[in-house]
Amino acid sequence: MDGNRLEFKYKIGFEFQEINKLCKGCSNNPFIQKKAIFVAIWQGKKLWHMEIDGNDIEFVTPPYTNEQQTEIKLSIESITYAYEVLKRFMDEGKAQVSLQSWVEKLSQYEGLVDGRDNSILKMVKQTPSLLQSNEAINQRYEQIQEKLKLKEVEFIPAEMYEPTKELNLTFPSGKWRPNFMPQVTIQHSLKHTIPLIIGLSVHQRTNLIQ
């Protein structure tokens, strides 16, 4: 590494707040606010937890380093899977669903692959050489394996699960489409705080001048 350069190590965490107020009336209960209800775990590592923020549900990740690309990718994919499972309840005609039903459904891993995916898996099982001779099948097979990797993620009840498991999430009238307000938290060494603030201030002033 160049001796004249300052090594800036940091961690970055994400919060994805779904802002359709699915947990109506929850803001009236301060006891359940901003506490983990269930946790997504992969190989003993926490990927994220789900909590209540006001009347909204929110997915919160721990701070990740740049070296944790696998965890970051799996975290985003499993959050996507979680809200797709929730949306499936609405698509089945339900107006609301309990937190308990949602968590139990997550652990069933339904819908990870479709009929076409299953056909490709069957073809590769019968004729493994297709992975070498057919690039399209090989690429699709790798994508399917990535989706199936979600089966390695466990959804574990957390501290607030028992007090909240019977709470209902209510879907908005009409078709619900998840609407997220993402937030990012950056953790870094205190010695980098002043240079970072100065750098951001200079950048802001430069933009105003331009």
VENHUQUI-V304818 format. One record per residue. N is the residue number from 1. RES is the residue in three letters. SS is DSSP state (helix for helix, strand for strand, loop for the rest). PHI is phi in whole degrees, -180 to 180 (none if undefined). OMEGA is omega in radians with two decimals (999 if undefined). Layout:
N_RES_SS_PHI_OMEGA / N_RES_SS_PHI_OMEGA
This chain:
1_MET_loop_none_3.12 / 2_ASP_loop_-59_-3.10 / 3_GLY_loop_-66_-3.14 / 4_ASN_loop_-86_-3.11 / 5_ARG_loop_-98_3.12 / 6_LEU_loop_-92_3.12 / 7_GLU_loop_-75_-3.06 / 8_PHE_loop_-112_3.12 / 9_LYS_loop_-94_-3.12 / 10_TYR_strand_-150_3.02 / 11_LYS_strand_-123_-3.11 / 12_ILE_strand_-133_3.12 / 13_GLY_strand_-121_-3.06 / 14_PHE_strand_-127_3.00 / 15_GLU_strand_-129_3.14 / 16_PHE_strand_-115_-3.13 / 17_GLN_strand_-94_3.11 / 18_GLU_strand_-85_-2.87 / 19_ILE_loop_-99_3.09 / 20_ASN_loop_-92_3.09 / 21_LYS_loop_54_-3.12 / 22_LEU_loop_-70_-3.10 / 23_CYS_loop_-99_-3.04 / 24_LYS_loop_-63_3.12 / 25_GLY_loop_84_-3.10 / 26_CYS_helix_-68_-3.13 / 27_SER_helix_-65_3.11 / 28_ASN_helix_-78_-3.10 / 29_ASN_loop_-118_-3.11 / 30_PRO_helix_-65_-3.08 / 31_PHE_helix_-63_-3.05 / 32_ILE_helix_-98_-3.04 / 33_GLN_strand_-74_2.99 / 34_LYS_loop_56_3.08 / 35_LYS_loop_-126_-3.07 / 36_ALA_strand_-65_3.09 / 37_ILE_strand_-99_2.95 / 38_PHE_strand_-145_-3.00 / 39_VAL_strand_-126_3.02 / 40_ALA_strand_-97_-3.07 / 41_ILE_strand_-120_3.06 / 42_TRP_strand_-133_-3.14 / 43_GLN_loop_51_3.11 / 44_GLY_loop_80_-3.12 / 45_LYS_strand_-106_3.10 / 46_LYS_strand_-75_3.07 / 47_LEU_strand_-91_3.13 / 48_TRP_strand_-172_2.97 / 49_HIS_strand_-133_3.09 / 50_MET_strand_-107_3.13 / 51_GLU_strand_-139_3.07 / 52_ILE_strand_-101_3.09 / 53_ASP_strand_-127_-3.03 / 54_GLY_loop_70_3.05 / 55_ASN_loop_-106_-3.07 / 56_ASP_strand_-109_2.93 / 57_ILE_strand_-94_-3.08 / 58_GLU_strand_-144_3.08 / 59_PHE_strand_-101_-3.05 / 60_VAL_strand_-125_3.12 / 61_THR_loop_-95_2.95 / 62_PRO_loop_-75_3.06 / 63_PRO_loop_-68_3.14 / 64_TYR_strand_-112_2.98 / 65_THR_loop_-89_3.13 / 66_ASN_loop_-65_-3.13 / 67_GLU_loop_-77_-3.07 / 68_GLN_loop_-96_-3.10 / 69_GLN_helix_-62_3.14 / 70_THR_helix_-63_-3.14 / 71_GLU_helix_-65_3.14 / 72_ILE_helix_-63_-3.12 / 73_LYS_helix_-61_-3.12 / 74_LEU_helix_-69_3.09 / 75_SER_helix_-63_-3.14 / 76_ILE_helix_-64_-3.12 / 77_GLU_helix_-66_-3.13 / 78_SER_helix_-75_3.01 / 79_ILE_helix_-66_3.09 / 80_THR_helix_-60_3.10 / 81_TYR_helix_-61_-3.09 / 82_ALA_helix_-63_-3.13 / 83_TYR_helix_-78_3.03 / 84_GLU_helix_-68_3.07 / 85_VAL_helix_-64_3.11 / 86_LEU_helix_-62_-3.14 / 87_LYS_helix_-65_-3.12 / 88_ARG_helix_-62_3.07 / 89_PHE_helix_-60_3.13 / 90_MET_helix_-66_-3.14 / 91_ASP_helix_-63_3.10 / 92_GLU_loop_-84_3.06 / 93_GLY_loop_98_-3.13 / 94_LYS_loop_-84_3.11 / 95_ALA_loop_-86_3.12 / 96_GLN_strand_-154_-3.12 / 97_VAL_strand_-149_3.14 / 98_SER_strand_-79_3.07 / 99_LEU_helix_-60_3.13 / 100_GLN_helix_-62_3.14 / 101_SER_helix_-63_3.13 / 102_TRP_helix_-63_-3.11 / 103_VAL_helix_-62_-3.14 / 104_GLU_helix_-64_3.14 / 105_LYS_helix_-68_3.13 / 106_LEU_helix_-57_-3.06 / 107_SER_loop_-77_3.10 / 108_GLN_loop_-91_3.05 / 109_TYR_loop_55_3.11 / 110_GLU_loop_-78_3.03 / 111_GLY_loop_79_3.12 / 112_LEU_loop_-66_3.11 / 113_VAL_loop_-127_3.14 / 114_ASP_loop_-103_-3.10 / 115_GLY_helix_-62_3.13 / 116_ARG_helix_-66_3.11 / 117_ASP_helix_-61_3.14 / 118_ASN_helix_-63_3.11 / 119_SER_helix_-64_3.13 / 120_ILE_helix_-67_3.09 / 121_LEU_helix_-59_3.13 / 122_LYS_helix_-66_3.13 / 123_MET_helix_-62_-3.11 / 124_VAL_helix_-67_3.11 / 125_LYS_helix_-64_-3.13 / 126_GLN_helix_-77_-3.09 / 127_THR_loop_-135_-3.09 / 128_PRO_loop_-59_-3.09 / 129_SER_loop_-65_3.11 / 130_LEU_helix_-60_-3.13 / 131_LEU_helix_-67_3.09 / 132_GLN_helix_-93_-3.01 / 133_SER_helix_-94_-3.08 / 134_ASN_loop_-128_-3.07 / 135_GLU_helix_-64_-3.13 / 136_ALA_helix_-63_3.12 / 137_ILE_helix_-66_3.14 / 138_ASN_helix_-61_3.14 / 139_GLN_helix_-64_3.14 / 140_ARG_helix_-66_3.13 / 141_TYR_helix_-62_3.11 / 142_GLU_helix_-64_3.10 / 143_GLN_helix_-64_3.13 / 144_ILE_helix_-65_3.13 / 145_GLN_helix_-63_3.08 / 146_GLU_helix_-64_3.13 / 147_LYS_helix_-67_-3.13 / 148_LEU_helix_-69_3.11 / 149_LYS_helix_-62_3.11 / 150_LEU_helix_-61_3.10 / 151_LYS_helix_-66_3.09 / 152_GLU_helix_-81_3.14 / 153_VAL_strand_-86_3.10 / 154_GLU_strand_-105_3.11 / 155_PHE_strand_-111_-2.94 / 156_ILE_strand_-111_3.04 / 157_PRO_strand_-58_-3.14 / 158_ALA_loop_-113_-2.97 / 159_GLU_loop_-59_-3.06 / 160_MET_loop_-100_-3.09 / 161_TYR_helix_-66_-3.08 / 162_GLU_helix_-60_3.13 / 163_PRO_helix_-69_-3.02 / 164_THR_helix_-118_-2.96 / 165_LYS_loop_-61_-3.14 / 166_GLU_loop_-92_3.06 / 167_LEU_loop_-66_3.13 / 168_ASN_strand_-100_2.93 / 169_LEU_strand_-94_-3.05 / 170_THR_strand_-108_-3.12 / 171_PHE_loop_-79_3.07 / 172_PRO_loop_-62_3.09 / 173_SER_loop_-63_-3.04 / 174_GLY_loop_83_-3.11 / 175_LYS_loop_-84_3.11 / 176_TRP_loop_-84_3.02 / 177_ARG_loop_-122_-3.13 / 178_PRO_loop_-53_-3.13 / 179_ASN_loop_-129_-3.02 / 180_PHE_strand_-102_2.97 / 181_MET_strand_-112_-3.06 / 182_PRO_strand_-77_3.04 / 183_GLN_strand_-133_-3.11 / 184_VAL_strand_-124_3.07 / 185_THR_strand_-116_3.13 / 186_ILE_strand_-111_3.05 / 187_GLN_strand_-109_3.12 / 188_HIS_strand_-151_-3.12 / 189_SER_loop_-64_-3.13 / 190_LEU_helix_-59_-3.09 / 191_LYS_helix_-66_3.14 / 192_HIS_helix_-95_-3.02 / 193_THR_helix_-63_-3.09 / 194_ILE_helix_-64_3.08 / 195_PRO_helix_-59_-3.13 / 196_LEU_helix_-68_3.14 / 197_ILE_helix_-64_3.12 / 198_ILE_helix_-62_3.13 / 199_GLY_helix_-61_3.13 / 200_LEU_helix_-67_3.14 / 201_SER_helix_-66_3.11 / 202_VAL_helix_-62_3.13 / 203_HIS_helix_-62_-3.13 / 204_GLN_helix_-67_3.13 / 205_ARG_helix_-64_3.11 / 206_THR_helix_-61_3.12 / 207_ASN_helix_-66_-3.14 / 208_LEU_helix_-67_3.13 / 209_ILE_helix_-65_-3.13 / 210_GLN_loop_-70_999
